Amino acid sequence: MCDTLVLHDNAGKPVLFGKNSDRNPEEPQALVHIPPREPKTALIREGVEFSDKGYAILLSKPSWMSGGEMGINGKSLAIGNEAVFSRFKPDEHGVLGMDILRAALSACATAKEAVDFITSFVETYPQGGNGAYKGRLVYNNSFIAADSEEAYVIETAGKRWAWRKAMIADAISNAYCIEDDYKRLDPQTRKEIAPVNERAACSDEADPGRKGQRNSWKKHVEDPHYLFFTKGDQRRSMSLAGLMRMAAGGTNKGDASGTIEALLSLLRSHEGAPKPGLFLSRMKNLCVHPGIFPKSATTASMAVEYVPGGAIVWYTDSSYPCVSLYKPAILKDSRFYSLWKPIPDETNAEKGYAYWRARKAWAEKSHRLGLSNQQAFVQSRDEAQRSIIKVAHKAFDSILKEKAASSGHLFSVYASEVAAIVGEWEDRWGD
């Protein structure tokens, strides 16, 4: 299961985006770089095509699929998706939500374009397919799409869809959350829960001219039986509470490093179930540890920090953010620059998966996941993370002032600093 979050500043523009990807704990996931391409008509599979605009992408990609759990393209569009469960069933042989996500990042320059792309896609092609690494799990999808100007929540159920603009602090999980606050619905659902006078030129669901009261999209489409297992409503509440604390505390108005540090802390949190055990209670946490049932754990985490002139992308490249450091990459002028190790392309993705496997083996050895409850470890982790954040912000500020010709050398210097911090910290807590 998963959680995707977005936080806006006082001007109503996104400043932070984040996602924890919860999947089978044995499933490798790593960040890969998809370089710019010539625009073309691309195929997801036979008979399923879209217009690929060729934008560069950083994609957090499970090892066995072409799509990704979350990602950001060179236009600063970030998307994360969630599994949701509806009485309108997905297609057993449909398109995976992760493939839809990658296609949207390839085709869209803005969050609003992503809304239009995703809603049109699910009306045109069946969604679903087996999204499980082991076993079988077929589901519908919800998304948050954000850029540096605005963000949207998009929810789907088969060929049906609803969307609204994201709130100042917003989050999605493995439960539908759009109720009667939708901005638009697919035509069939509009007739069922938001009937309009067909002679009225209604541009959205808030327009006058309707024949009846608006009803809840969530209640209309959701299969509530799954909520007992996913704990999606509880995790969304945890996300919203954390984001609201950040907003109320003013972290989205002051020091930028304090803002991203607070978000990473939220993504690492176990506040929902401090002593989670091996069964359902652990699913209340944003950072999910492995257990007996269900077979789900946090296998990757990613955040986007929107800053004037570009963005800083933060990613673990490993499971369990509570015992991991987030590493930075910079987005500037539609290009990505690593401030840690070089980010591999798809043909060399095994380098990323090898690091993922090594960190997973470390985390699961001798109960090291329990280190996240030990003060000395948490203090050490947070101090190292704070140092990396300072380097990344210094790098971004310096690069903005430098000519393009000298940027490569600067990136190399700052990447060496980050690599030294990560390496020293991992060695300290290694064997």
N, C-alpha and C positions, 0 to 999 in steps of 0.2 A: 504494500500500500504506500501512498505518497502524500506529500503536502507541498503546496506552492503558495508563496506569499508575495505581497507587494505593499510598499509603503510610499506615500506621496509626501511632498513638502507642503508648506502653507500656500504656495501658489498653485497647488493641484497637479504638480508634475511628479512622476515617479522618481524616487531617489534610490530605492532599493528593491531588488527582486531576488527571490531565493527559492530553492526547492531541495527537499530531501527525497531521494528515490528509494523506495522500499520494495525489494524484490526477493527472490530466492537467495538466501545467504551464500550459496555456492556460485552464483552467477557473476562473472567478472564484468566490470563496467569501467570505462576509462574515457578521458577527454581526448577527442581527435580533432584535427584541423582539416576542414574541407576547403581547399584553396579556390580562388575565383575561377569561373569557367565562362566560356562563351554562352550567351543565352541560347536556349534550345527548348524544344518539346521533349520532355523526359518521361520515362515510364517508371512507375513504381512496380508494376508487373504487367503482364499481357492484358491489354484492354483498359488499363488505369493510367492515364497520362495527365500531365500538368505542364505549365509554362515555367521552366527553370530560368530565372533571371541571372543566375550565376554568382550570387553573393557569396563571399567567404563566410564560413560558419565554424564556430566552435561547438561541437556536439558531444554530449555525455552519452556514450553509446554502449549498450550491452553487447557482449562479444558475438552473439549469434545472429544479430539482426542488422539490417541496413539503417533503420531508424534510430532515434534517440529519445531518452527520457526528458531531457531539457537541453536548451542550447541558446546561442545568441549569434546573430549574423552581423555582417559588416555595417549594416545600417542601424545598429543598436537595438534591433528587435529581438527580445527574449521571450521564449515560450516554455512553459512547463505543462505536462498533461497528467491527468489522474484517471484511474479506473473508477467508473460509476456503474451502478446496477439498476436497471430499469425494467418495468413490466413490458416495455417495447424492446424486444430482444435483439441483440446484435446478430450479425450473420456469422455462422460457424466458419465460413471461408472468406470473411470480409478483410478489409485493409486494417492493419494494426494502427492504433492511435499514435505509436511512435513513428510510423512511416508518414502519417498525416502531418505530424509535427515537423519532421525533416523537410517535407515538401513545402510546408508553409514558410519555413525559414529560407528556403531556396527561391520562393516565388514572391515574397512580400517584403516591402521596405518599411512598413509601418504597422502598428498594432491594429489599426482599423482595417487595413488591407488583409491582415491575418484573420480578422473576424469574418470578412466577406469570403475569403478563400475557404476557411474551414466549414462555414455553413453551406456554401455552395457544394463543397466536396462531399459532405455526408448526404446531401440530397441527390447527388449524381451517382456516387459509388457506395456499395455496402461497406460499413465498418464492422470490425470484429476480428475474427481470426484468433488463433491460439496465442495469447500473449505470455504464456508461461515457459520458463526455462526448463522445468521438469513438470510433468503432469499436464493438466489442461485448465485454462482459465480464459474464458471469452467474455469481453465486456465492452460497454460503451465508454465514451471519453468526455472529460471536461478539460478546459484549458484556461490558463491566464496568459494573455499576450500583452507585453508591455514594451514601450520604447521610451525615449527620453522626454516625451511630451504627454503621453496618456497610456492608460491600461484598461483592459476589458476582461470580463469573465464570460466564457463561452461554454455552454453545456449542451450535450447531445444525447439523443435516445433513438437509436436506429437512424432513420432519415429525418427525425425531428430535431429541432434545436431552439435554444433561447440564448439571448445575450443581454448584458447590461454593462455600463461603465463600472470600473472598479471603484470601490469606496476609498477614502483617504487611507485607511488601513484595511486590507482585504486579504482573504485566503480561501483556498479550496482544498478539499481533501477527498476521501472516498465516499462522499455523500453529496447529493445535489444540494445547492444552497440558494439558487434563484427561486424566489417565491412569487409574489405578485409585483415585484419590482423590476420585471424584465422591460427592456427597451424595445426589443423586437422578438417575434416568434415566427416559426415556420407557418405557412398558410393553413395547414390542416389543424395544427394545435391552436392557432388563433381562433378558428371557427369553434373549437371545443371549449376553450377557457377564457377567451377574450373577444367575444363576438362583436363585430362592427357593422354599422350600416354600410353596405357595399356602395351606396351612392356618395358616401362621405370620403373625401380624399385623405385617408388616415396615413400619415407618413410613419408613425410609430404607435406603440400600444398606449401611449399617454394622451393621444389626441382625442378630442371630443367626437361624438358621433357613434358611440358604441351602443349596442342593444341590451347589454347586460353587465353585471359586475365582473371585474377581473378576478380570476381564481388563481390559485398557487400552481406554478409550473412544477415545483418540487413534489407536491402531493399528487399531481396528475401523472407524473412519469416514474416516480421512484418505486422500486421494489424494497420495502422497508425491512424485509427479512435479513438482508445482507448486513444491515447496520450493526447487528449484534456482534458480527465477526470483524468488521472493518474498523469499528470505533471512529469512523470518519467525522461524525458530528463533534465528538469529544476533542479530537485532535484539532479540528478547525477552531473550536473555542479556545484551545490553548494557544494557537497561532495568533488569533485576534487579540487575546488578552496581552500577549507579549508585544505585539505591534502597537497596541494602544498605550502600553506603558512607555514604549519608546517615544511615541508622539507626545504624550503628556509630559514626559521628562525633558522634552525639547531637544532630543538627540538628532532630530531631523532639521534643526535650525542652527546648530552650533558646529562644534568640531566634527569634521567629516570622519576622522578615524574612530571617534566614539560611536558614530552611527553604525558603521560596518561591524565594529566589534560587538555591538549589542545584537545585531542580526545574527552573527555567527554564534553567539552565545545562545540565542533562541533556537537555532537549528541543532545545537548540541544538547538541548534540554531533555531532562527526564522528569519534569514537574508533574506530568499526568499520573505517573506511577513510579515513585522513587525506588520501590522494591518490587519490580515488575513480575518476577517469576518467569515461568516457561510457557504460560498460556495467554489468555486473551488480555489480561490487564496490561501487559507490555505494549499492546497496540495503542494505548492512550498516549504514549510518548512520541515526541517528534523524532528523536533519535531512538530507533527501535533496535533492540538487541535480539539475537537469534533465540528461538525457542522451539518447542515441540509442535504447537499449533496456534495459529496458522504458520506455515513456512514462509515467513517474511521477516526481513531485517533491512536496515538502512545500508544500501550498498554503494551509494555515492551521494555527494552533496555539492551544490553549486550556488553561488550568489553573484549578482551583478550590482555594482555600485556606479550609479550614473553621476558623472562629474562634468563640469563645464569643459567642453571640448572633446568629450569621449566617454569612456567607461573603463572601470577596472573589473575584471572577471575573477572571481575567487572559486577555487575548486579543490576538493580533497584528493581526487584520484585514488581514493581508498574507501573502504567501508567505515562505518561508525565514526561520525564527525567528533564525537565526544572524546575520542582518543587520537584524533588526527589534527594536523595543521592544514589550513587552507593556503593554497599557493596562488600567486597572482599572475594574470596576463593582462596586457593593456590593449584596448581598442582605441585607435586613433586614425583618422582619415581612412576609414573603411578597411584597415589592416590590423591584424592581431600580432602582438609581440609577447613572447613568453618572458616572464621574470622569474623563471625557475629552470627546469629542464626544457629542452625543445619539445614542443607538442607534436606528436607524430601524426602523419596523415593516415588514412585508412589502410594503406598497403603496409605500413609499419606499426600498426596498432598493437601488435603483440608486446612491444616495449612497455606500453601503458598497462596492459593486462598483467604483465609480469610483475610490475611494481604493485599493482592491486593485490595479486596473490600473495606477495611477500608481506605486505602490511596486514592482510587478513590472517595469515599464519601467525604473525607476531601478536595480533590482538587477541586471538583465541588460545594462545599458549599460556598456561599457568594462570588462568582467570584474569588476564590483563584488562579485560573490559571493566573490571571492578576498580581500576585505577581512576576512573572518572569520578569516583566518590572520595578520593583521597586528596586532601588539601595540598600536599606538596606537589603532586602531579598536576593538579588543576592550575596552581600558581605558576608552575614551570611552563605549562602549555600556553597559558594566557600571556605570560611575559614574552615568549617566543613569537606568538601571534601578533602581539602589539608591535614588536620590532619589525616583523615582516610588513605590517600595515604602514608603518612609518617609511620604510624603504620604498614601498610601492607608490605612496603619495609623493614622496620626494622625486622618484623617477618620473612620474607623470608630470609634475610641475616643471622639472628640468627639461624634459623632452619638448614640452610646449614652447619653451624659449629657445630651443636649439634648431639649427637648420637640419633639414632631412639628411644631409650627407653625413652629419656627425651623430645621428640618432642611433645607428647600429652599435657604435662603440659604447654609448651610454647604456643601452639595453644590456650589453654584455657585462658591464661593470656592476650594474644593479642586480642582474640575474645571479652573478657570483655571490653577492652579499646574501641574497635570499637562500641560495643553495647552501651556503655555509651555515646559516641559522637552522634550516631544516635538518641538515646532516648532523650538526652538533646535538640538536634536540633528540633526534631519533637514536643516535648513538648513546646518549645519556640514559635513555629508557629501554635500550636493547638488552641483549643477553649479557 
